[in-house]
Amino acid sequence: MLPTTIGLIWAAGVLAIGGVELDLFAVFAVVTFVGIGVDYGIHLVHRYQHRGDATRATAELAPVILVAAAITLLGYGTLVNSSCPPLRSIGLVSAVSVVTLATASVARAAGIADDGAA
């Protein structure tokens, strides 16, 4: 849960700095991305438990998580160009959230791997 929390805090910060106002649709998007962020973490923890090596688990899953995030980003990112403001809001919040959640998950996993190797 820690990477998900960190990723959502980063997303909130980026959106606040950008002056983005959250509407009801954007809040629903954030709830969806809580699940996606937790999913990234579950995969990392499961792989670590299976392999017993944090460095190897991170090396195996970081590219997969980043590709999954890129595909999600492409899907939701297209909404940024929508002429409908609520859809545009969902697209913007989704794009920022996916990037921050994937970054936080991979960075946390790499941090755990570095701590385990030390």
Secondary structure as GFF3:
##gff-version 3
##sequence-region A 1 118
A	DSSP	alpha_helix	2	17	.	.	.	ID=ss1
A	DSSP	alpha_helix	24	51	.	.	.	ID=ss2
A	DSSP	alpha_helix	54	77	.	.	.	ID=ss3
A	DSSP	three_ten_helix	78	81	.	.	.	ID=ss4
A	DSSP	alpha_helix	85	117	.	.	.	ID=ss5
###
